[in-house]
Amino acid sequence: MNGIFAVAKPTGVSSSQWMIKIQKILEHDPEFISPDARKRKRKKLPKVKMGHGGTLDPAADGVLVLGINDGTKRLSEFLNCTKCYEVVALVGCSTTTYDAEGSILDDGPVDHITNESVEEVLKHFRGDIHQIPPIYSALKVDGLKLYDYARRKEPLPRAIGPRQVTISELSIVGDVTTNHHYRQPEKRASNEEVEQEHLFREAGLRELVSLGSEWAKLGLRTTESEVAKNENEVTKAVNDPKEGIAVNTVTEDSQSSAVYPIVTLRATVSSGTYIRSIVHDLAIALGTKAHVVRLTRVRQSDWILNKNVISSEEIVNKSLKEWAPKIKYYLENGPDKAFEAKSEELETINTDTAPVVKSIV
């Protein structure tokens, strides 16, 4: 069998790890075995040829498009397609990675964060915009990925300019709330990490300002102020180590995230858009800091979570014979009509609107 289908990737595994897990399971059904299985065996390759159409970070969950055998030739179609995400942002601090995996970079006020204040700045991030990618990303500069430079704390060979992306939808889901279980990271970034991030973004912000970005003017002023502050703190630490402790020490107040609100957003974006950058930049426009604590891809092209995507629970908790018919159906029929296991009737899907993931928080 050949074709395309989609599964839900859980958090905690990479896209490749999840694909390989499914690949190994499908080897138990002869219908999925590649026609050139003997040749692949000689090359010590899996009997089922598979690939995925766009990586999800290990910390993210949601739609992962997979191709089987000759279907892998079509996966490039899904690298440049429109995608829809739901993201939960914890407001009050930014991190080195722009998500919960990183260390705290900066803190920001939260008392003014309301649905109305968020709605007011969202308009600056809709349509064709320019954004600066996170330094913790897989973009390559002179053969090395940006996160390689970040982890080594090495300066970039040249500045990374803003990139144009399209955000066709950006809206707030539900209300700003402090009723949640998310916690801010316990570790604070070193002075070196703070300086690296600020210098990395400064060139990009200057270019954004030249392109007419109003929020970037605020971001540039904030960055320049923070760079100066960090340089001052480093000088203090050199002259008197006790003076520099406050930069990297987490106080009892800063450890608690109980008063830090979360904002849930829904974004439909073009290929190459970094949701982490949207959250980071949106917070700057709000006069504060934020980072991503939950990211779910709810749609990739016409593959929609909870509609025509095989859930991770099925894959983990049910036998192959229970969910293999779904794969075979979608390989033959595509995503337009949903598989109905009980009645075997077909339910037409409206692919114009992706569902809201109510259990994201």
C-alpha positions in Angstrom: 0.0 0.0 0.0 1.1 3.6 -0.7 -0.1 7.0 0.3 -0.5 9.6 3.0 -2.2 9.5 6.4 -1.8 11.4 9.7 -1.3 10.6 13.3 -1.3 12.6 16.5 2.2 12.9 18.0 2.3 13.0 21.8 4.6 15.3 23.8 8.0 13.9 24.9 9.1 12.2 21.7 10.6 13.6 18.5 8.7 13.3 15.2 11.2 10.7 14.0 11.0 8.6 17.1 7.2 8.5 16.9 7.3 7.7 13.2 9.8 4.8 13.8 7.6 3.4 16.5 4.6 3.3 14.1 6.8 2.0 11.3 7.9 -1.0 13.4 4.3 -1.8 14.4 3.1 -1.7 10.7 5.7 -4.3 9.8 3.4 -6.8 11.3 0.8 -6.2 8.6 1.9 -7.6 5.2 -0.2 -5.0 3.3 2.1 -2.2 4.5 5.4 -3.9 3.5 7.3 -2.1 0.7 7.3 -3.9 -2.7 11.1 -3.7 -2.6 11.3 -5.1 1.0 14.1 -7.6 0.1 16.3 -4.9 -1.3 15.6 -2.8 1.7 16.5 -5.7 4.0 19.8 -6.1 2.3 20.5 -2.4 3.0 19.3 -3.0 6.6 16.4 -0.7 6.1 12.9 -1.1 7.6 10.5 -3.3 5.5 7.9 -0.4 5.5 9.2 2.7 3.8 8.1 5.8 5.8 8.7 9.5 6.1 7.0 12.5 7.7 5.9 15.8 6.3 7.1 18.3 8.8 8.8 18.1 12.2 7.1 18.9 15.5 9.3 19.7 18.4 9.5 17.0 21.1 7.6 19.3 23.5 4.8 19.8 21.0 2.0 17.5 20.1 -0.6 17.2 17.4 -0.9 16.4 13.7 2.0 14.6 12.1 1.6 13.7 8.4 3.2 10.4 7.4 3.8 8.8 4.0 4.1 5.1 3.3 6.2 3.6 0.4 5.6 5.6 -2.7 3.5 8.1 -0.7 6.8 9.4 0.7 7.3 11.1 -2.7 4.4 13.4 -1.9 5.6 14.6 1.6 7.2 17.7 0.2 3.6 19.0 -0.4 3.1 19.2 3.4 6.3 21.1 4.1 5.0 24.3 2.5 1.3 24.0 3.4 -0.7 26.1 5.8 -0.7 24.9 9.4 -2.9 25.7 12.4 -1.8 25.7 16.0 -3.1 26.3 19.5 -0.5 27.6 21.8 -0.5 28.4 25.5 1.8 31.2 26.6 2.8 31.8 30.2 3.1 35.6 30.7 5.7 37.1 33.1 9.0 35.8 31.9 10.9 34.9 28.7 13.3 32.0 28.3 16.4 31.2 26.2 14.5 28.8 24.0 11.2 30.8 24.0 9.5 27.7 25.6 9.4 25.9 28.9 12.6 23.9 28.1 14.9 27.0 28.5 16.2 29.1 31.3 14.6 32.4 32.4 16.0 35.4 30.4 13.9 38.3 31.6 10.9 39.1 33.8 8.0 41.3 32.9 4.9 42.8 34.5 1.5 41.0 34.3 -1.1 43.2 36.0 -2.1 44.8 32.8 -2.6 41.6 30.8 -6.3 41.2 29.9 -8.2 39.9 26.9 -8.6 43.5 25.7 -4.9 44.3 25.9 -4.0 41.1 24.0 -6.6 41.7 21.4 -5.3 45.2 20.8 -1.8 44.0 19.9 -2.8 41.0 17.9 -3.6 43.1 14.9 0.1 43.9 14.5 0.9 40.2 14.0 -1.7 39.3 11.4 -1.2 39.2 7.6 2.2 39.3 6.0 4.8 40.1 8.7 8.5 39.8 9.4 9.7 37.8 12.3 13.0 37.0 13.9 13.6 33.2 14.3 14.6 31.9 17.8 18.3 31.4 18.3 17.3 27.9 19.4 16.2 26.7 16.0 17.4 24.5 13.2 18.1 27.2 10.7 21.7 26.8 9.4 24.4 29.4 9.2 27.7 28.3 7.6 26.8 24.7 8.0 25.9 24.8 11.7 22.4 25.1 13.1 21.5 28.1 15.2 21.0 26.0 18.3 24.6 24.7 17.9 25.9 28.2 18.3 23.5 28.8 21.2 24.5 25.7 23.1 28.2 26.5 22.5 27.6 30.1 23.5 29.4 31.1 20.3 28.7 34.4 18.4 27.1 34.0 15.0 29.3 34.5 11.9 26.7 37.0 10.7 23.4 38.5 11.7 20.2 36.6 11.0 17.6 39.0 9.6 13.8 38.9 9.9 11.9 36.5 7.6 8.6 37.2 6.0 5.8 34.8 7.0 2.0 34.9 6.7 -0.3 34.7 9.6 -3.8 34.4 8.2 -5.5 33.9 11.6 -4.4 34.9 15.1 -7.0 35.0 17.8 -7.3 34.6 21.6 -9.1 31.4 22.8 -11.0 31.7 26.0 -9.9 34.2 28.7 -6.6 35.3 30.2 -6.5 33.3 33.5 -4.3 32.5 36.4 -6.2 29.3 37.1 -3.7 26.8 35.6 -1.0 24.2 36.5 2.0 25.6 34.5 5.1 26.7 36.3 7.9 28.9 35.2 11.4 27.4 34.8 13.5 27.2 38.0 16.8 28.0 36.4 17.8 31.5 35.3 20.0 32.1 32.3 23.7 33.0 32.8 24.9 36.5 32.0 26.6 35.0 28.9 23.3 33.5 27.7 21.4 36.8 28.3 24.0 38.8 26.4 24.0 36.3 23.5 20.2 36.4 23.1 20.1 40.2 23.2 22.9 40.7 20.7 21.3 38.0 18.5 18.0 39.9 18.4 19.3 43.4 18.3 20.3 43.3 14.6 17.0 41.7 13.6 15.0 44.3 15.6 16.9 47.2 13.9 15.9 45.7 10.5 12.3 45.3 11.7 12.2 49.0 12.7 13.5 49.9 9.3 10.6 47.9 7.8 8.2 50.0 9.8 7.4 47.6 12.7 6.0 49.7 15.6 6.3 46.9 18.2 9.9 46.3 17.2 10.8 49.9 18.3 9.7 49.0 21.8 11.6 45.7 21.5 14.8 47.5 20.4 14.6 50.0 23.2 14.0 47.2 25.7 16.8 45.1 24.3 19.3 47.9 24.4 18.3 48.7 28.0 18.7 45.1 29.0 22.1 44.7 27.3 23.3 47.8 29.2 21.9 46.4 32.4 23.5 43.0 31.9 26.9 44.6 31.1 26.6 46.7 34.3 25.7 43.5 36.3 28.7 41.7 34.8 31.0 44.5 35.8 29.6 44.5 39.3 30.1 40.7 39.5 33.7 41.1 38.5 34.4 43.9 41.0 32.4 42.4 43.8 31.0 38.9 43.3 28.3 39.5 45.9 26.9 42.3 43.7 26.3 40.0 40.8 24.4 37.3 42.6 21.0 38.8 41.9 21.3 38.3 38.2 21.2 34.5 38.4 19.5 33.9 41.7 15.8 32.8 41.7 14.0 34.4 44.6 11.1 32.8 46.4 8.8 35.3 44.7 10.1 34.6 41.2 9.8 30.8 41.7 6.0 31.0 42.1 3.9 31.1 38.9 0.6 31.3 40.6 0.1 34.9 39.7 1.5 34.5 36.2 -1.5 34.4 33.7 -1.7 32.2 30.7 -3.0 33.3 27.3 -4.2 30.7 24.8 -3.9 31.6 21.1 -5.0 30.1 17.9 -2.8 30.7 14.8 -3.1 29.7 11.2 0.3 30.3 9.6 2.4 29.7 6.5 5.3 27.4 6.4 8.4 28.7 8.2 6.5 30.5 10.9 7.9 30.1 14.4 5.0 30.1 16.9 7.6 30.6 19.7 8.6 33.9 18.1 5.0 35.0 17.8 4.6 34.5 21.6 7.9 36.2 22.4 7.3 39.2 20.2 3.6 39.5 21.2 4.7 39.8 24.8 7.2 42.6 23.9 4.4 44.5 22.2 2.4 44.1 25.4 5.2 45.5 27.4 6.1 42.3 29.2 7.7 38.9 28.6 6.3 35.4 27.9 7.2 31.9 26.7 5.4 28.9 25.2 4.3 26.2 27.7 2.1 24.1 25.4 2.0 23.9 21.6 -0.5 21.7 19.6 -0.7 21.5 15.8 -4.4 21.1 15.2 -4.2 21.1 11.4 -1.8 20.5 8.6 -3.2 21.0 5.2 -6.5 19.0 5.2 -5.5 16.7 8.1 -7.4 17.8 11.2 -7.0 16.7 14.8 -10.0 14.8 16.2 -11.4 14.4 12.6 -9.2 12.4 10.3 -6.1 11.9 12.4 -5.3 8.6 14.3 -4.9 9.4 17.9 -1.8 8.6 19.9 -4.0 6.8 22.5 -5.2 4.3 19.8 -1.6 3.6 18.7 -0.4 3.1 22.2 -3.3 1.4 23.8 -5.0 -0.6 21.0 -3.8 -3.5 18.8 -2.8 -2.8 15.2 -5.9 -4.7 13.9 -8.1 -2.0 15.5 -6.5 1.0 13.9 -4.9 -0.4 10.7 -8.2 -0.2 8.9 -8.2 3.6 9.4 -4.7 3.9 7.8 -5.8 1.7 4.9 -8.9 3.8 4.4 -7.0 7.1 4.4 -4.3 5.8 2.1 -7.0 4.9 -0.5 -9.4 7.8 0.1 -7.4 10.8 1.4 -8.5 13.2 4.2 -11.8 14.5 2.8 -14.1 11.9 4.4 -13.7 10.5 7.9 -13.5 6.8 8.7 -16.4 5.5 10.7 -15.5 2.3 12.5 -18.9 1.4 13.9 -21.3 2.2 11.1 -18.7 2.2 8.3 -20.6 5.2 7.0 -18.6 8.2 5.7 -18.8 11.6 7.4 -17.9 14.5 5.2 -15.4 16.8 6.9 -15.5 20.6 6.5 -11.8 21.2 6.0 -12.3 25.0 6.0 -12.3 25.1 9.8 -10.0 23.3 12.2 -11.5 22.3 15.6 -10.6 24.0 18.8 -8.7 21.7 21.2 -10.6 22.3 24.4 -8.4 20.1 26.5 -5.2 22.0 25.7 -5.0 23.8 29.1 
